[in-house]
Amino acid sequence: MSLTPFTKQQLLPQEEKLEIARHKSELFIGIPKETSYQERRICLTPDAVNSLTSHGHRVMMEAGAGESSSYTDKEYSDAGAEITNDTKKVLSCPMLLKVEPPTMAEIELMNPNSLIISAIQLKTRKKEYFEALTKKKITALAFEYIKDEDGSYPAVKSLSEIAGTASVLIAAELMINNQFGKGLLFGNITGVPPTDVVILGAGTVGEFAAKTAIGLGASVKVFDNSITKLRRLQNNLNHRVFTSTIQPKSLLKALRRCDVAIGAMRGKDRCPVVVTETMVEHMKKGAVIVDVSIDTGGCFETSEITTHEKPTFIKSNVIHYCVPNIPSRYSKTASLSISNIITPYLLQIAEDGGIESAIRCNKGLKNGIYLYHGILTNKAIGDWFNLPDSDINLIVF
């Protein structure tokens, strides 16, 4: 007779048992067609779909979902996706991928306890959005909140790289605008003074705008109130550029001389307005403003939201380009970028046996969750909308 009342198996700690029993799960992903105004991107490229289906996962797509990113239904079906015209069928998949957050009508068609991975775009959300998701006990994960091992936000960074590079290319187009542009070429042409560019903000957008402008031969000045950010930008550019903290006098001097001004400031809630209307009035006739910060309110006092169809307006003889969501203009590049970030996470979720296990293993992914089975787990959202929230670490550990 054994002296111990328990077998060795029974004495094993429960966690260890769970770890041994971890098994892969098969994903069933639905990708509906984007319905939001001006949204032309898609979350997965045909190559990414192929990577998922070859791992045994199912991908169901609404017909035409990839068209505005120049991907055909045939490319997706060749990659192993199931194509359907039935939106309802796609939205009833247990896991949904979208670029824009789901609309109220789409949430209505989702099954309870589904997982939705999309952007959240907090500034455009209403309280009802979270209440509708809570009612259906949805688990929701936002691209913008997913963290990398180094603490950065990969999705935000990638789209900021696109927006920064694009801002200079857009300005280059606008300077040759026949009606009002100055007919200037970005380019270091022998015997011709270089184009003068002022960049407000030394984050990722500012850095990539500076890289592109320097690459095109422009003379660049960067303003930011953080010396650390300015120093990092100098190091990343491998090129000495004029940098300064934001002081009205030196900023006005730079703006009076510049041909292009790019707004790339960020703020906690709304980005700070650093260029007043009076400063804009002092700029050269035909100068170009590209306000990338318009997503969070804009950092030029004269900025007003414009659309991809009618992107510019003229105020005080200065051309203003204030389109939010610049990456959507380069829909294929942006889709490739999103797809590269999200595909490894999807394969990881499957490998770990579903989202519950995946967020136990991956802190960065856990950071992306703002609703867990209908429970709000993001304090910032809770405070913003006056909704009760719980710490996800107390629910999942």
BALOKE-107919 format. One line per field, with one value per residue (C-alpha): x, z, y. Coordinates in steps of 0.001 Angstrom, whole numbers, plus 524288, in hexadecimal, padded with zeros to 5 digits. Layout:
! BALOKE-107919
px <- c(X	...)
pz <- c(Z	...)
py <- c(Y	...)
***
This chain:
! BALOKE-107919
px <- c(80000	80537	8081B	804AC	7F627	7F87B	7FE4A	80991	8003F	7F703	8021B	805EF	8031A	7F767	7FEFE	8086D	7FD2A	7F76F	80473	805B2	7F7D4	7F9AA	7F52E	7F473	7E791	7E251	7DE2F	7D24E	7D463	7CA5C	7CE74	7C2E9	7C3C2	7C749	7BB8B	7C150	7C2D8	7D01B	7D4FE	7DC18	7E4FA	7E378	7E97D	7EF14	7F5BF	7F3C7	80158	7FD57	7F0B0	7F8C9	80199	7F59F	7EE73	7FAD5	7FB1B	7ED70	7E5A1	7D94A	7D7DB	7CAB7	7CA58	7BFAA	7C08B	7C7DC	7CE04	7DBA1	7D83D	7DB88	7E902	7EAB3	7E8D0	7DECB	7D56D	7DC7B	7E984	7E300	7DBE6	7E89E	7EEC6	7E479	7DA33	7CBAC	7C514	7B6D5	7AD60	7A649	7AAD5	7A30B	7AA47	7B789	7B3AA	7AF4C	7BD34	7C2E9	7CE60	7CD41	7D7C1	7D4F2	7DCF2	7D28C	7CB00	7BE2B	7B1F8	7A5E2	79F41	7AAE7	7AB3A	79CCA	7A023	7AB96	7AA0A	7AB2D	7B8D6	7BF94	7CD35	7CEDA	7DC3E	7DBFD	7E059	7D8CC	7DA6A	7D638	7D36B	7C84E	7C21F	7B5A5	7B18C	7A73E	7B210	7B7DF	7AA73	7A68F	7B313	7B13B	7A361	7A853	7B39D	7BD50	7CC12	7D1F6	7E020	7E51C	7F0BA	7F4F8	7F6B1	7FEB2	80C5E	8194B	823E3	82AD9	81EAE	81B7E	80E7F	81174	804B8	80528	8138D	81195	8064E	80DD3	81938	80FEC	80988	816C9	81C52	80F83	80E8E	81ACA	81690	80935	80FD6	8187E	80C2B	8056D	81101	80F0E	80071	7FDE7	7F3D9	7FAD4	80757	8148D	81998	82492	82B6B	83016	83DD8	84BB7	84DA0	85AEF	85AAC	84C9E	849CD	84409	835A9	833BB	82BE5	82768	822EE	81B98	81D5A	828DA	82155	82087	8189B	82242	82DEA	828EE	824BF	8328C	838D7	830BA	832E7	841A2	84192	83B42	845A7	83DF6	84306	83C09	838FD	8329C	82BAD	82786	826B5	82DD3	83C9E	83D20	8348F	83C87	84920	8439C	83F2C	84CD1	852D5	848F6	84AC0	859A6	858F9	85A31	84DBB	849A5	84214	83BB0	8320C	82563	8274F	81E08	828DE	831A2	825D5	8203C	82D6A	82E18	81FEF	821E5	82CD8	8278B	82107	81AEB	8166C	812AD	80AF9	80E73	80BB3	80527	7FE1C	7F775	7E991	7EA4D	7F70D	7FC08	7F9CB	80781	805A7	7FC1C	7F436	7FD10	80910	80268	7FF77	80E1C	8115B	8151B	80A6A	80899	80F5D	809DD	804F6	802EF	7FCAA	7FE7D	7F9D4	7EC1F	7E81E	7E913	7E4C5	7F020	7FB9E	7F923	7EE61	7E9E1	7E826	7DAC3	7D7F7	7D7C7	7D528	7DCD9	7D38B	7D580	7E21E	7E653	7E1B2	7E87F	7E8EE	7F18A	7F76A	7FC80	7F87C	7F35D	7F2A4	7EB3B	7E686	7E5AE	7E9AD	7F471	7F8D1	7EBBA	7F044	7FB03	7F1D7	7FA65	80687	7FE71	7F7A5	804CA	80989	7FD9E	7FDE4	80C51	80996	7FD23	80010	80A92	80139	7F64E	7FF59	803CE	7F5A5	7F32B	7FFF4	7FC9E	7EF0C	7E67C	7E648	7E4CD	7F19B	7F86C	7F681	7FB8D	80825	80976	80914	80942	7FD57	7F686	7F8C2	7F0C5	7E486	7DAC8	7CEED	7CFCF	7C330	7BBAD	7C368	7CA26	7D892	7DE3C	7DEAB	7E0AE	7D443	7CCF2	7D0D7	7CE3C	7C064	7BD48	7BBB2	7BF72	7CC27	7D3BE	7E241	7E47F	7EF94	7E570	7DD2D	7E7E1	7F40E)
pz <- c(80000	7FC1C	80754	7FF7A	7FDEC	7F09A	7E41B	7DDDD	7D318	7DCDE	7E33B	7D68D	7D739	7CEEF	7C698	7C22E	7BE2D	7B60C	7AF78	7AB9F	7A671	79DAD	78FFF	78340	77EBA	77107	76DC1	765BD	76162	75ACC	752EF	74F33	744FE	74AF2	74AB9	75151	74938	74255	7481C	73D6C	74535	748D3	75441	74D16	73FDD	7379C	73C02	74A4C	7479A	74112	74CF9	755D0	74D44	74B9D	75A83	759FE	75D34	75644	750A8	74B9A	74426	73EEB	73016	72BE3	7394F	7338E	72718	72BEE	72FFD	7223D	72698	71F11	72456	71BB3	7226D	72F96	72B62	72561	732BD	738FD	73D91	73C51	73524	73799	73474	7413B	74AD8	755CF	753EA	754C3	760F6	767E0	767A5	7755D	77237	76A4F	76439	76050	75E17	762F8	76F8A	76D12	76B05	773A2	76885	76790	77653	77561	76BC6	773BB	77BD2	78AB4	7900C	78310	78248	77A63	776A5	770CB	772FE	77D9B	779CE	7874A	7836F	77A71	783CA	78B8C	7985B	79124	7898A	795F1	79B93	78F38	78FC6	79E5A	79C1E	792BE	79BDE	79102	792E4	78BAA	78871	782EA	77995	77FAE	78D32	78972	78F1C	78A5B	792FD	792F4	797F1	78AF7	783CB	776CE	76FB0	77359	76F9D	76237	75E81	76399	75ABC	74F16	75307	75501	747F8	740FB	746A2	73F3A	73291	73397	735CF	729DE	721A3	72718	72420	7159C	716A0	70A0E	70F8C	71BD6	71E17	71D41	712AC	71B8A	71A8F	7269C	722B4	724AC	7177D	714F0	71649	71B8B	729F1	73082	7342A	74230	74AEE	758EF	760B0	76D7F	7760E	77745	778CB	76E9D	7650C	76640	764D6	7585F	752C1	7556B	74F4C	742F8	741E6	743BE	739BF	7301D	732BD	73B49	74649	752A8	75FB7	76A8F	7765D	78286	790FE	794B8	793DD	79559	7894D	78184	7856C	781B5	7749B	771E9	774EF	76CA1	760F1	760A6	75B8C	762A1	76156	767EA	77449	77E04	78914	785C3	78828	7811C	77C55	7761B	77126	76A76	7643B	75ECB	75A05	752D0	74AE5	748A9	73C87	743E5	75208	75753	763E6	76B16	77940	782D4	78F76	79A70	795A2	78B9B	78524	788EA	77F6B	77D8A	77141	7728A	7678D	76804	765AE	759D4	7547C	754B5	74C5B	73E08	733D2	72E46	739C4	73D89	74AC6	74CB9	75A10	75D55	76B37	7662F	76B48	778F0	775DA	76E35	772B6	7699E	76DF6	75FC0	75DA2	75A5C	7572F	74882	740E6	7375E	72CA6	72F9B	7376C	73747	739D4	7395E	74506	74616	738C4	73E8C	73964	74492	743A4	74F84	74C59	7580E	7559B	74BA5	74B32	744E2	738DB	7374D	73A13	73508	73C84	748DD	74754	745DF	751FD	75A56	7551B	758AA	76690	768D9	7623E	76BF6	77727	770F4	76F68	77D81	78266	77B6E	78040	78E4E	78D3E	78BF1	79089	79F08	79F3A	795DC	79EB1	7AA39	7A2B6	79BE5	7A3B0	79780	791F3	79F20	79E9D	79208	7987B	79C58	79E2C	7A38F	7A22F	7A352	7AEF7	7AC44	7AFB3	7AB75	7B60B	7AC93	7A531	7B204	7B6A2	7A95D	7A80E	7B677	7B598	7C001	7BCE5	7C2A5	7C27B	7B8A1	7C12B	7CB9A	7C1AD	7B9EB	7C0E5)
py <- c(80000	80D8A	816C2	82303	8256C	82C1B	826F2	82E54	8329F	838F8	84068	84732	855D1	85973	86345	858E1	8504C	85B55	85D87	84F3F	84EFF	85AE4	85786	85EF4	8645F	86627	873EF	8779C	885AD	88E66	89A71	8A31F	8ADDD	8BB16	8C41D	8D02B	8DC5E	8DD14	8D03A	8C8DA	8BFE8	8B18E	8AA00	89E4D	89D1D	890BA	88C10	88D73	885FA	87B5C	87AA8	878CD	86EE0	866CD	865DC	86006	86C62	870F9	87EA6	88362	89029	898BB	899FA	8A634	8A882	8AA26	8B17F	8BF33	8BA0F	8B444	8A62D	89E1F	893D1	889EA	88CB5	88A49	87DFA	878BF	87B4E	87297	87C6C	879BE	88509	8885F	89372	89117	89B92	89539	88862	88F36	896DA	88A7A	884DA	882BC	88BCE	89853	8A0CF	8AED6	8BB12	8C486	8C18F	8BA35	8C264	8C0D0	8B94B	8B008	8ADC5	8AA39	89F33	899EC	88D99	88E7E	88BA7	88EC7	8949E	8A129	8A667	8B410	8C200	8C918	8D78A	8DBCE	8E9E8	8E588	8DBAF	8DDC2	8D77F	8CF43	8C868	8C280	8BF8F	8B818	8AFEA	8AD7B	8A8C1	89E50	89A90	89D8A	89CFB	8A891	8AB28	8B827	8B90C	8C5E6	8BFD9	8B3D5	8B562	8AFE4	8AA02	8B731	8BE2A	8C4C9	8C3B7	8BCEA	8C01C	8CE76	8CF17	8C8E6	8D1B2	8DD81	8D9BD	8D9A5	8E693	8ED34	8E8BE	8EBDB	8F9A1	8FDDD	8F72D	8FDC6	90AF7	9087D	90656	91266	91B35	918B8	91B47	922EC	92C54	93064	928B1	92F20	925F6	92174	91463	90D21	909B4	90E0B	91475	91A91	92930	92960	92BF6	91FC6	91F33	923A6	91A57	91C9B	910A1	91231	9062C	8FCCA	8F003	8E523	8ED7D	8F8BA	8EFAA	8E941	8F65E	8FB61	8EF38	8F0B3	8FF6A	8FDCB	8F2C2	8FC25	90665	90FD3	91833	91396	91A02	91205	917E7	91064	9135F	906E3	907A3	8F8CE	8F6E8	900BD	8F9D9	8EC8F	8F1FF	8F780	8EA35	8E2B7	8EBBA	8EA80	8F84E	9053B	90D24	919C5	9164B	91F4A	91F86	9267C	934F3	93E3E	94737	93CDF	93534	94141	94419	93626	93668	9435F	93D44	92FA5	929F5	91E83	91D19	90FB3	90E1A	9018D	904FA	8FBD4	8FED2	8F773	8FA02	904C0	90891	91621	92163	926DB	92F1E	93A6B	9407B	94C79	943D1	93D9E	94B49	94E09	9420F	94337	94390	935D0	92F26	921D2	91D0B	90E67	90C76	8FE08	9010F	903F6	8F663	8FC22	90A08	90FBF	9180F	9239C	92CD5	92E1B	91F4F	919B7	90B7B	90876	8FBDD	8F369	8F81F	90698	906A8	914EE	922B7	92FE5	9390D	9452C	9417B	934A6	92735	91EA7	90FC5	90A9D	8FCD3	8F3B8	8E596	8E87E	8DA06	8D67C	8DE19	8D3F3	8C8B2	8BDA3	8C1EC	8C419	8B6DD	8AFF3	8B6FD	8B349	8A55D	8A39C	8A7D3	8A02A	892FD	88E8B	891F4	889CF	87E1D	8801D	8805E	8736A	86D83	87126	86B35	87747	8855E	881DC	87A3C	883A3	88F68	8879B	8853C	89256	89F04	8A795	8A0CF	8A1AD	8B05A	8B0BA	8AB2F	8B5B5	8ACD9	89F07	8972E	8A3DA	8A92F	8B62A	8B46A	8C173	8CBD1	8D72A	8D38D	8D1A8	8DF47	8E58A	8E035	8DEEA	8D023	8C61D	8BF0E	8B3A8	8B0A8	8A5AC	8A05C	89D1C	895A1	88ED1	88A07)
***
